[in-house]
Amino acid sequence: MKKFESNEAFDQAVKTGEQLLLLKHSSTCPVSGAAYEEFERFVNEHKTLDAYYLVVQEDRPLSNHIAETFHIKHESPQAILFKNGDVAWHASHWKITYDSLEKALENNK
């Protein structure tokens, strides 16, 4: 699991990758903490998955860039699956679970 450091790095990864999973989360919110744990467990068991995260407090400009570029209302925590340069699936808050991530990948092969 990698952390995005810039809008440009995000744009390049989405453009060049076939599939990318992103978690936007807050470092101070318990719901975000739970979503991060589910995301991390999922990513650790899916080693070939191109997975990233960003911390909203540190990367608000990037979070806003994603919301504006892909017309997805900003939420935190929020998981987004990108496929072939576009959003294939997204979920927020308590809907970010190991099972929901598994289903998202399965439904977007």
Stockholm file with secondary structure:
# STOCKHOLM 1.0

chainA/1-109         MKKFESNEAFDQAVKTGEQLLLLKHSSTCPVSGAAYEEFERFVNEHKTLDAYYLVVQEDRPLSNHIAETFHIKHESPQAILFKNGDVAWHASHWKITYDSLEKALENNK
#=GR chainA/1-109 SS CEECCCHHHHHHHHHHCSEEEEEEECSSCHHHHHHHHHHHHHHHHCTTSCEEEEETTTCHHHHHHHHHHHTCCCCSSEEEEEETTEEEEEEEGGGCCHHHHHHHHHHTC
#=GC SS_cons         CEECCCHHHHHHHHHHCSEEEEEEECSSCHHHHHHHHHHHHHHHHCTTSCEEEEETTTCHHHHHHHHHHHTCCCCSSEEEEEETTEEEEEEEGGGCCHHHHHHHHHHTC
//
